Amino acid sequence: MPKNLSLKHKIALGIIPRIGDINARKLVSHLGSVEAVFSESYRNLIRIPGIGSELAKCITERSYLEKAEQEALYVTRNNIRTYFYLDDDYPSRLRQCEDSPVMFFLKGSCDPDAPRILSVVGTRNSTSRGREICEKIIGDLAADFPGLTIVSGLAYGIDITSHKAALANNLPTIAVLGHGLNTIYPSVHRPLAGKIAENGGLLTDFLSDTLPERNNFIKRNRIIAGISDATLIIESGKKGGALITADIAGSYNRDVLAVPGRPGDIWSAGCNSLIKYNRAALVESAGDVKYFLNWQPEKTGDPQQKKLFPELGETEKSIYDLLSAGSEMTIDSICRSLDLPVFKLSAILLQLELKGLIKNCPGNIYRIAL
């Protein structure tokens, strides 16, 4: 369907109170067009299977149209891309999922329908081992698939590690948010979110003023699972969002991959369980990912050697030299040593981290990347 239908009505279809993505599709299918949803009488609406009197009342009140109009103005003014489920460019993988969002919003330049997309998720309480495995797998995949898109959820732990690893290897990365584009959660990831928007995209199906709530993050997991070819789980406890994403991916008949952990390791109990009960394939390296997904390397020509020491600015070099002279330092210690404000230092540390020169360890401790 061409994008000539009113943006306001596309947005409104997805925010009718209590409607849901599946019922919204049923309405359009039964009535024949999106426009008909907003002109149909209450008497006719209650005759549609699955609608009922309460939902029909919500539809005919149409109080949500004003909110949809405000959102249409917001996305237009902020150059935010919109994807409606009947649009020609709606991502093919999501189109296969019956509960995928009727409408979603994307801030950035990436292609949500790229040839190869891998979702990488895991626990917020990641270990150094888990983060190193995540960085290694994404780095090795980038060598063979420079067009690979990495998807995750911008959360602490494995999520943010996968985004950083993608950026460090010049891969586009998509952060699927559990809130609107007016907010970044957690707020400490705002600088990285800016980098992601420049080199990939921030994606959400929530209106711009929606605040982060627990149920929103559970709901957004269906997009993480549905937009990719496969979901890779790196460290997960017995419960958590990563396992929910794995279950959803399995229901979509998508590949689920998991990195095993040591027996008794609480942060790998979820991954071990997925593998034990044949709900995920065991992955130890990028080679395993390529094998299970039957991906053939796309890189051509002579390999270019990665610069071991990228060009550094004066302040970047001062920070690098300071960390090189010692072992580990907190961000406060670096601030005092170089007499730099925290807000300025944080941005520079992020740049050094993305260049692969330093590592951010738990407790806001930084060290030279080995």
C-alpha positions as a Markdown table, in Angstrom:
| # | Residue | x | y | z |
|---|---|---|---|---|
| 1 | Met | 0.0 | 0.0 | 0.0 |
| 2 | Pro | 1.5 | 3.4 | -0.9 |
| 3 | Lys | 2.1 | 5.9 | 1.9 |
| 4 | Asn | -0.7 | 8.2 | 0.9 |
| 5 | Leu | -3.1 | 7.3 | 3.7 |
| 6 | Ser | -3.3 | 9.9 | 6.4 |
| 7 | Leu | -0.4 | 9.4 | 8.9 |
| 8 | Lys | -2.8 | 10.5 | 11.6 |
| 9 | His | -5.2 | 7.6 | 10.9 |
| 10 | Lys | -2.3 | 5.1 | 10.6 |
| 11 | Ile | -1.1 | 6.0 | 14.0 |
| 12 | Ala | -4.6 | 6.2 | 15.4 |
| 13 | Leu | -5.4 | 2.6 | 14.4 |
| 14 | Gly | -2.6 | 1.3 | 16.7 |
| 15 | Ile | -3.6 | 3.4 | 19.7 |
| 16 | Ile | -7.3 | 2.7 | 19.9 |
| 17 | Pro | -7.8 | 1.9 | 23.6 |
| 18 | Arg | -7.7 | -1.9 | 24.2 |
| 19 | Ile | -7.4 | -2.7 | 20.5 |
| 20 | Gly | -4.1 | -4.5 | 20.2 |
| 21 | Asp | -2.2 | -5.3 | 17.0 |
| 22 | Ile | -4.2 | -8.4 | 16.1 |
| 23 | Asn | -7.6 | -6.9 | 16.5 |
| 24 | Ala | -6.6 | -3.8 | 14.6 |
| 25 | Arg | -5.7 | -6.0 | 11.6 |
| 26 | Lys | -9.0 | -7.8 | 11.9 |
| 27 | Leu | -10.9 | -4.6 | 11.8 |
| 28 | Val | -9.2 | -3.4 | 8.6 |
| 29 | Ser | -9.6 | -6.8 | 7.0 |
| 30 | His | -13.3 | -7.0 | 7.9 |
| 31 | Leu | -14.1 | -3.4 | 6.9 |
| 32 | Gly | -11.9 | -3.3 | 3.8 |
| 33 | Ser | -9.8 | -0.2 | 4.6 |
| 34 | Val | -8.3 | 1.8 | 7.4 |
| 35 | Glu | -10.5 | 4.8 | 6.6 |
| 36 | Ala | -13.6 | 2.6 | 7.2 |
| 37 | Val | -12.6 | 1.9 | 10.8 |
| 38 | Phe | -13.0 | 5.6 | 11.6 |
| 39 | Ser | -16.4 | 6.0 | 9.9 |
| 40 | Glu | -18.1 | 2.7 | 10.8 |
| 41 | Ser | -21.1 | 2.9 | 13.2 |
| 42 | Tyr | -21.3 | 1.3 | 16.6 |
| 43 | Arg | -24.1 | -0.9 | 15.4 |
| 44 | Asn | -21.9 | -2.4 | 12.7 |
| 45 | Leu | -18.8 | -2.6 | 14.8 |
| 46 | Ile | -20.3 | -4.9 | 17.5 |
| 47 | Arg | -21.2 | -7.4 | 14.8 |
| 48 | Ile | -17.5 | -7.9 | 13.9 |
| 49 | Pro | -16.2 | -11.1 | 15.5 |
| 50 | Gly | -13.8 | -10.4 | 18.4 |
| 51 | Ile | -14.8 | -6.7 | 18.8 |
| 52 | Gly | -17.7 | -6.6 | 21.2 |
| 53 | Ser | -19.5 | -3.7 | 22.8 |
| 54 | Glu | -16.8 | -2.3 | 24.9 |
| 55 | Leu | -14.2 | -2.2 | 22.2 |
| 56 | Ala | -16.8 | -0.8 | 19.7 |
| 57 | Lys | -17.5 | 2.0 | 22.1 |
| 58 | Cys | -13.8 | 2.9 | 22.3 |
| 59 | Ile | -13.6 | 3.0 | 18.5 |
| 60 | Thr | -16.6 | 5.2 | 18.0 |
| 61 | Glu | -15.6 | 7.7 | 20.7 |
| 62 | Arg | -12.5 | 8.6 | 18.6 |
| 63 | Ser | -10.9 | 10.6 | 21.4 |
| 64 | Tyr | -7.6 | 9.1 | 20.4 |
| 65 | Leu | -7.6 | 10.9 | 17.0 |
| 66 | Glu | -6.3 | 14.1 | 18.6 |
| 67 | Lys | -3.4 | 12.3 | 20.2 |
| 68 | Ala | -2.6 | 10.6 | 16.9 |
| 69 | Glu | -2.6 | 14.0 | 15.2 |
| 70 | Gln | -0.1 | 15.4 | 17.7 |
| 71 | Glu | 2.1 | 12.4 | 17.2 |
| 72 | Ala | 2.0 | 12.8 | 13.4 |
| 73 | Leu | 3.2 | 16.4 | 13.8 |
| 74 | Tyr | 6.0 | 15.2 | 16.2 |
| 75 | Val | 7.4 | 12.5 | 13.8 |
| 76 | Thr | 7.2 | 14.9 | 10.8 |
| 77 | Arg | 9.0 | 17.7 | 12.6 |
| 78 | Asn | 11.7 | 15.3 | 13.9 |
| 79 | Asn | 12.3 | 13.4 | 10.7 |
| 80 | Ile | 11.3 | 10.2 | 12.2 |
| 81 | Arg | 10.5 | 7.4 | 9.8 |
| 82 | Thr | 7.2 | 5.5 | 10.2 |
| 83 | Tyr | 6.3 | 2.0 | 9.1 |
| 84 | Phe | 2.7 | 0.9 | 8.8 |
| 85 | Tyr | 1.9 | -2.8 | 8.4 |
| 86 | Leu | 0.2 | -2.2 | 5.0 |
| 87 | Asp | 3.0 | -0.1 | 3.6 |
| 88 | Asp | 5.2 | -1.6 | 0.9 |
| 89 | Asp | 8.4 | -1.0 | 2.8 |
| 90 | Tyr | 7.2 | -2.7 | 6.1 |
| 91 | Pro | 10.0 | -5.1 | 7.0 |
| 92 | Ser | 9.3 | -8.6 | 5.5 |
| 93 | Arg | 10.4 | -10.5 | 8.7 |
| 94 | Leu | 7.9 | -8.5 | 10.9 |
| 95 | Arg | 5.2 | -8.9 | 8.3 |
| 96 | Gln | 5.3 | -12.7 | 9.0 |
| 97 | Cys | 4.4 | -12.1 | 12.7 |
| 98 | Glu | 0.7 | -11.8 | 13.3 |
| 99 | Asp | 1.2 | -9.6 | 16.5 |
| 100 | Ser | 3.9 | -7.4 | 15.0 |
| 101 | Pro | 3.2 | -3.6 | 15.5 |
| 102 | Val | 0.6 | -2.1 | 13.3 |
| 103 | Met | 2.8 | 1.0 | 13.3 |
| 104 | Phe | 6.4 | 1.6 | 14.5 |
| 105 | Phe | 8.7 | 4.6 | 14.5 |
| 106 | Leu | 12.4 | 4.6 | 13.5 |
| 107 | Lys | 14.9 | 7.4 | 14.2 |
| 108 | Gly | 18.0 | 6.8 | 12.2 |
| 109 | Ser | 19.2 | 5.8 | 8.7 |
| 110 | Cys | 19.4 | 2.0 | 9.0 |
| 111 | Asp | 17.4 | -0.6 | 6.9 |
| 112 | Pro | 15.1 | -2.6 | 9.2 |
| 113 | Asp | 14.8 | -5.1 | 6.4 |
| 114 | Ala | 18.5 | -5.6 | 5.8 |
| 115 | Pro | 19.6 | -8.9 | 4.3 |
| 116 | Arg | 21.2 | -10.2 | 7.5 |
| 117 | Ile | 19.9 | -9.2 | 11.0 |
| 118 | Leu | 20.9 | -10.8 | 14.3 |
| 119 | Ser | 19.4 | -10.0 | 17.6 |
| 120 | Val | 21.8 | -10.4 | 20.6 |
| 121 | Val | 20.3 | -10.2 | 24.1 |
| 122 | Gly | 21.1 | -11.4 | 27.6 |
| 123 | Thr | 21.2 | -10.6 | 31.3 |
| 124 | Arg | 21.6 | -7.1 | 32.7 |
| 125 | Asn | 24.0 | -8.5 | 35.2 |
| 126 | Ser | 26.5 | -9.7 | 32.7 |
| 127 | Thr | 29.9 | -11.0 | 33.7 |
| 128 | Ser | 33.3 | -10.0 | 32.1 |
| 129 | Arg | 33.3 | -13.5 | 30.4 |
| 130 | Gly | 29.9 | -12.8 | 28.8 |
| 131 | Arg | 30.8 | -9.4 | 27.6 |
| 132 | Glu | 34.1 | -10.7 | 26.1 |
| 133 | Ile | 32.2 | -13.5 | 24.3 |
| 134 | Cys | 29.7 | -11.0 | 23.0 |
| 135 | Glu | 32.4 | -8.7 | 21.7 |
| 136 | Lys | 34.3 | -11.6 | 20.1 |
| 137 | Ile | 31.4 | -13.1 | 18.3 |
| 138 | Ile | 30.2 | -9.8 | 16.9 |
| 139 | Gly | 33.7 | -8.8 | 15.9 |
| 140 | Asp | 34.3 | -12.1 | 14.1 |
| 141 | Leu | 31.0 | -11.9 | 12.3 |
| 142 | Ala | 31.8 | -8.3 | 11.2 |
| 143 | Ala | 34.9 | -9.6 | 9.4 |
| 144 | Asp | 32.8 | -11.8 | 7.2 |
| 145 | Phe | 29.5 | -9.8 | 7.1 |
| 146 | Pro | 30.3 | -6.1 | 7.0 |
| 147 | Gly | 26.6 | -5.4 | 6.2 |
| 148 | Leu | 25.3 | -7.4 | 9.2 |
| 149 | Thr | 22.8 | -5.5 | 11.5 |
| 150 | Ile | 22.9 | -6.1 | 15.2 |
| 151 | Val | 19.6 | -5.6 | 17.2 |
| 152 | Ser | 19.3 | -5.4 | 20.9 |
| 153 | Gly | 17.4 | -3.5 | 23.6 |
| 154 | Leu | 19.8 | -0.7 | 25.0 |
| 155 | Ala | 19.6 | -2.3 | 28.5 |
| 156 | Tyr | 22.5 | -2.8 | 30.8 |
| 157 | Gly | 24.7 | -5.8 | 30.4 |
| 158 | Ile | 24.7 | -7.8 | 27.2 |
| 159 | Asp | 22.4 | -5.5 | 25.4 |
| 160 | Ile | 24.6 | -2.4 | 25.6 |
| 161 | Thr | 27.7 | -4.6 | 25.0 |
| 162 | Ser | 26.3 | -5.8 | 21.7 |
| 163 | His | 25.5 | -2.2 | 20.6 |
| 164 | Lys | 29.0 | -1.1 | 21.5 |
| 165 | Ala | 30.6 | -4.1 | 19.7 |
| 166 | Ala | 28.6 | -3.4 | 16.6 |
| 167 | Leu | 29.6 | 0.3 | 16.5 |
| 168 | Ala | 33.3 | -0.6 | 17.2 |
| 169 | Asn | 33.2 | -2.9 | 14.2 |
| 170 | Asn | 31.3 | -0.4 | 11.9 |
| 171 | Leu | 28.1 | -2.4 | 11.9 |
| 172 | Pro | 24.7 | -0.8 | 11.9 |
| 173 | Thr | 22.8 | -1.5 | 15.1 |
| 174 | Ile | 19.2 | -1.1 | 16.1 |
| 175 | Ala | 18.1 | -0.4 | 19.6 |
| 176 | Val | 14.4 | -1.5 | 20.2 |
| 177 | Leu | 13.0 | 0.7 | 23.0 |
| 178 | Gly | 10.4 | 0.1 | 25.6 |
| 179 | His | 9.3 | 3.7 | 25.6 |
| 180 | Gly | 8.8 | 6.7 | 23.3 |
| 181 | Leu | 11.5 | 8.5 | 21.4 |
| 182 | Asn | 11.3 | 11.5 | 23.8 |
| 183 | Thr | 13.0 | 9.4 | 26.4 |
| 184 | Ile | 16.1 | 7.3 | 26.7 |
| 185 | Tyr | 16.3 | 4.6 | 29.4 |
| 186 | Pro | 18.5 | 4.1 | 31.2 |
| 187 | Ser | 19.5 | 7.7 | 30.9 |
| 188 | Val | 23.2 | 6.9 | 31.3 |
| 189 | His | 23.0 | 5.3 | 27.8 |
| 190 | Arg | 21.9 | 8.5 | 26.2 |
| 191 | Pro | 25.3 | 9.4 | 24.6 |
| 192 | Leu | 25.5 | 5.9 | 23.1 |
| 193 | Ala | 21.9 | 6.2 | 21.9 |
| 194 | Gly | 23.0 | 9.2 | 19.9 |
| 195 | Lys | 25.7 | 7.2 | 18.3 |
| 196 | Ile | 23.2 | 4.4 | 17.5 |
| 197 | Ala | 20.9 | 6.8 | 15.8 |
| 198 | Glu | 23.8 | 8.0 | 13.7 |
| 199 | Asn | 25.0 | 4.6 | 12.7 |
| 200 | Gly | 21.8 | 2.5 | 12.9 |
| 201 | Gly | 18.5 | 3.4 | 14.5 |
| 202 | Leu | 16.3 | 3.7 | 17.6 |
| 203 | Leu | 13.1 | 1.8 | 17.0 |
| 204 | Thr | 9.8 | 1.8 | 19.0 |
| 205 | Asp | 6.1 | 1.2 | 18.6 |
| 206 | Phe | 5.3 | 3.5 | 21.5 |
| 207 | Leu | 4.2 | 7.1 | 21.1 |
| 208 | Ser | 6.9 | 9.7 | 21.7 |
| 209 | Asp | 5.8 | 10.7 | 25.3 |
| 210 | Thr | 5.4 | 7.1 | 26.5 |
| 211 | Leu | 7.5 | 6.5 | 29.7 |
| 212 | Pro | 9.5 | 3.3 | 30.4 |
| 213 | Glu | 7.3 | 0.8 | 32.2 |
| 214 | Arg | 8.0 | -2.9 | 32.9 |
| 215 | Asn | 5.2 | -4.2 | 30.6 |
| 216 | Asn | 6.5 | -2.0 | 27.8 |
| 217 | Phe | 9.9 | -3.8 | 27.8 |
| 218 | Ile | 8.1 | -7.2 | 27.7 |
| 219 | Lys | 6.0 | -6.1 | 24.8 |
| 220 | Arg | 9.0 | -4.7 | 22.8 |
| 221 | Asn | 10.7 | -8.1 | 22.9 |
| 222 | Arg | 8.4 | -9.3 | 20.2 |
| 223 | Ile | 10.0 | -6.8 | 17.8 |
| 224 | Ile | 13.5 | -7.9 | 18.8 |
| 225 | Ala | 12.6 | -11.5 | 18.1 |
| 226 | Gly | 10.6 | -10.8 | 14.9 |
| 227 | Ile | 12.8 | -8.3 | 13.1 |
| 228 | Ser | 15.8 | -10.6 | 12.9 |
| 229 | Asp | 16.8 | -13.9 | 11.3 |
| 230 | Ala | 17.8 | -15.3 | 14.7 |
| 231 | Thr | 18.2 | -14.4 | 18.4 |
| 232 | Leu | 21.4 | -15.1 | 20.2 |
| 233 | Ile | 21.3 | -15.3 | 24.0 |
| 234 | Ile | 24.5 | -14.6 | 25.9 |
| 235 | Glu | 24.1 | -15.2 | 29.6 |
| 236 | Ser | 20.6 | -15.4 | 31.2 |
| 237 | Gly | 19.3 | -16.4 | 34.5 |
| 238 | Lys | 16.4 | -18.8 | 35.0 |
| 239 | Lys | 14.0 | -15.9 | 34.4 |
| 240 | Gly | 14.2 | -12.7 | 32.5 |
| 241 | Gly | 13.5 | -10.7 | 29.3 |
| 242 | Ala | 16.1 | -12.7 | 27.3 |
| 243 | Leu | 14.2 | -15.9 | 27.8 |
| 244 | Ile | 10.9 | -14.2 | 26.9 |
| 245 | Thr | 12.5 | -13.1 | 23.7 |
| 246 | Ala | 13.8 | -16.6 | 23.0 |
| 247 | Asp | 10.3 | -18.0 | 23.5 |
| 248 | Ile | 8.8 | -15.5 | 21.2 |
| 249 | Ala | 11.5 | -16.1 | 18.5 |
| 250 | Gly | 10.7 | -19.8 | 18.8 |
| 251 | Ser | 7.0 | -19.2 | 18.3 |
| 252 | Tyr | 7.9 | -17.2 | 15.1 |
| 253 | Asn | 9.9 | -20.3 | 13.9 |
| 254 | Arg | 13.1 | -18.2 | 14.1 |
| 255 | Asp | 16.4 | -19.7 | 15.0 |
| 256 | Val | 17.3 | -19.4 | 18.7 |
| 257 | Leu | 21.0 | -19.6 | 19.6 |
| 258 | Ala | 22.6 | -19.7 | 23.1 |
| 259 | Val | 26.1 | -19.6 | 24.6 |
| 260 | Pro | 26.5 | -22.2 | 27.3 |
| 261 | Gly | 27.8 | -21.5 | 30.7 |
| 262 | Arg | 29.4 | -23.5 | 33.5 |
| 263 | Pro | 27.1 | -25.8 | 35.4 |
| 264 | Gly | 25.7 | -24.0 | 38.5 |
| 265 | Asp | 26.4 | -20.6 | 37.1 |
| 266 | Ile | 23.3 | -18.5 | 37.9 |
| 267 | Trp | 23.9 | -16.1 | 35.1 |
| 268 | Ser | 24.0 | -18.9 | 32.5 |
| 269 | Ala | 21.2 | -21.1 | 33.9 |
| 270 | Gly | 18.7 | -19.8 | 31.3 |
| 271 | Cys | 21.1 | -20.5 | 28.4 |
| 272 | Asn | 21.9 | -23.9 | 29.7 |
| 273 | Ser | 18.2 | -24.7 | 30.1 |
| 274 | Leu | 17.4 | -23.6 | 26.5 |
| 275 | Ile | 20.2 | -25.9 | 25.2 |
| 276 | Lys | 19.3 | -28.8 | 27.4 |
| 277 | Tyr | 15.7 | -28.9 | 26.3 |
| 278 | Asn | 16.5 | -28.3 | 22.6 |
| 279 | Arg | 15.0 | -24.9 | 22.5 |
| 280 | Ala | 18.3 | -23.3 | 21.3 |
| 281 | Ala | 21.3 | -24.3 | 19.4 |
| 282 | Leu | 24.6 | -24.3 | 21.3 |
| 283 | Val | 26.9 | -21.5 | 20.1 |
| 284 | Glu | 30.5 | -21.0 | 21.2 |
| 285 | Ser | 31.8 | -18.8 | 18.3 |
| 286 | Ala | 30.9 | -16.8 | 15.3 |
| 287 | Gly | 31.6 | -19.9 | 13.2 |
| 288 | Asp | 28.7 | -21.7 | 15.0 |
| 289 | Val | 26.4 | -18.7 | 14.2 |
| 290 | Lys | 27.4 | -18.9 | 10.5 |
| 291 | Tyr | 26.9 | -22.7 | 10.5 |
| 292 | Phe | 23.4 | -22.7 | 12.0 |
| 293 | Leu | 22.2 | -19.8 | 9.9 |
| 294 | Asn | 23.9 | -21.1 | 6.8 |
| 295 | Trp | 25.5 | -17.7 | 6.2 |
| 296 | Gln | 28.3 | -17.5 | 3.6 |
| 297 | Pro | 30.9 | -14.8 | 3.9 |
| 298 | Glu | 30.0 | -11.7 | 1.8 |
| 299 | Lys | 33.3 | -9.9 | 2.0 |
| 300 | Thr | 35.2 | -9.6 | -1.3 |
| 301 | Gly | 38.6 | -8.2 | -2.2 |
| 302 | Asp | 41.7 | -7.9 | -0.1 |
| 303 | Pro | 41.2 | -7.7 | 3.6 |
| 304 | Gln | 42.1 | -4.4 | 5.1 |
| 305 | Gln | 44.1 | -4.4 | 8.2 |
| 306 | Lys | 42.5 | -2.7 | 11.1 |
| 307 | Lys | 44.4 | 0.2 | 12.5 |
| 308 | Leu | 45.9 | -0.8 | 15.8 |
| 309 | Phe | 46.1 | 2.8 | 17.1 |
| 310 | Pro | 43.5 | 5.1 | 15.6 |
| 311 | Glu | 44.4 | 8.8 | 15.5 |
| 312 | Leu | 43.6 | 10.4 | 18.8 |
| 313 | Gly | 42.8 | 13.9 | 19.8 |
| 314 | Glu | 44.9 | 15.6 | 22.5 |
| 315 | Thr | 42.4 | 14.9 | 25.3 |
| 316 | Glu | 41.9 | 11.3 | 24.1 |
| 317 | Lys | 45.6 | 10.7 | 24.1 |
| 318 | Ser | 46.0 | 12.1 | 27.6 |
| 319 | Ile | 43.3 | 9.7 | 28.9 |
| 320 | Tyr | 44.9 | 6.8 | 27.1 |
| 321 | Asp | 48.3 | 7.6 | 28.4 |
| 322 | Leu | 47.0 | 8.0 | 31.9 |
| 323 | Leu | 45.3 | 4.6 | 31.8 |
| 324 | Ser | 48.4 | 3.0 | 30.2 |
| 325 | Ala | 50.5 | 4.2 | 33.1 |
| 326 | Gly | 48.3 | 2.4 | 35.7 |
| 327 | Ser | 46.0 | -0.5 | 35.9 |
| 328 | Glu | 42.4 | 0.6 | 36.4 |
| 329 | Met | 40.8 | 3.9 | 37.3 |
| 330 | Thr | 37.4 | 5.1 | 38.2 |
| 331 | Ile | 35.8 | 7.9 | 36.2 |
| 332 | Asp | 36.1 | 10.2 | 39.3 |
| 333 | Ser | 39.9 | 9.5 | 39.5 |
| 334 | Ile | 40.3 | 10.3 | 35.8 |
| 335 | Cys | 38.4 | 13.6 | 36.3 |
| 336 | Arg | 40.6 | 14.6 | 39.2 |
| 337 | Ser | 43.8 | 13.6 | 37.4 |
| 338 | Leu | 43.0 | 15.6 | 34.2 |
| 339 | Asp | 40.8 | 18.3 | 35.7 |
| 340 | Leu | 38.0 | 17.5 | 33.3 |
| 341 | Pro | 34.2 | 17.8 | 34.0 |
| 342 | Val | 32.3 | 14.5 | 34.2 |
| 343 | Phe | 30.0 | 15.3 | 31.3 |
| 344 | Lys | 32.9 | 16.0 | 28.9 |
| 345 | Leu | 34.9 | 13.0 | 30.1 |
| 346 | Ser | 32.0 | 10.6 | 29.7 |
| 347 | Ala | 31.7 | 11.4 | 26.0 |
| 348 | Ile | 35.5 | 11.1 | 25.4 |
| 349 | Leu | 35.6 | 7.8 | 27.2 |
| 350 | Leu | 32.8 | 6.5 | 25.1 |
| 351 | Gln | 34.7 | 7.4 | 21.9 |
| 352 | Leu | 37.8 | 5.6 | 23.2 |
| 353 | Glu | 35.7 | 2.6 | 24.1 |
| 354 | Leu | 34.1 | 2.5 | 20.6 |
| 355 | Lys | 37.6 | 2.7 | 19.1 |
| 356 | Gly | 38.5 | -0.5 | 21.0 |
| 357 | Leu | 41.2 | 1.2 | 23.1 |
| 358 | Ile | 39.7 | 1.0 | 26.6 |
| 359 | Lys | 37.1 | -1.1 | 28.4 |
| 360 | Asn | 34.4 | 0.0 | 30.8 |
| 361 | Cys | 34.3 | -2.4 | 33.7 |
| 362 | Pro | 31.6 | -2.7 | 36.4 |
| 363 | Gly | 31.6 | 0.2 | 38.8 |
| 364 | Asn | 32.5 | 2.8 | 36.2 |
| 365 | Ile | 36.1 | 1.6 | 36.2 |
| 366 | Tyr | 38.1 | 2.0 | 33.1 |
| 367 | Arg | 41.2 | 0.1 | 31.9 |
| 368 | Ile | 43.2 | -0.3 | 28.7 |
| 369 | Ala | 41.7 | -2.9 | 26.4 |
| 370 | Leu | 44.0 | -5.9 | 26.2 |
